[in-house]
Amino acid sequence: MAETEPLAPPEQRRITRLIRLKEVQHRVGLGRSTIYRWMAEGKFPKPVQLGGYAVAWAEEDINSWILERT
């Protein structure tokens, strides 16, 4: 059997809030086309697949991206 690491205690687990495109657009002040073009160019964080065509971004990734640009 493969050994696995035990889960971190609940207070040490990182909980990431996922935000959808409308909120991302509002926070970063960019349109949908620009966000997707910059993602393709590696200039913007990639989203997480939620299933089907639904995607969302980790709030932490968006906040970090905003801080890097200021």
Residue pairs with C-beta under 8 A, 6 or more apart in sequence:
7 13
16 58
16 59
16 60
17 58
17 59
17 60
18 48
18 50
18 56
18 57
18 58
18 59
19 27
19 56
19 57
19 59
19 62
20 55
20 56
20 57
21 32
21 35
21 55
21 56
24 35
24 57
24 62
25 31
25 32
25 35
27 62
27 66
28 35
28 62
28 65
28 66
30 38
35 44
38 44
39 45
39 46
39 47
44 65
45 57
45 58
45 61
45 62
45 64
45 65
47 55
47 56
47 57
48 55
48 56
48 57
48 58
49 55
50 56
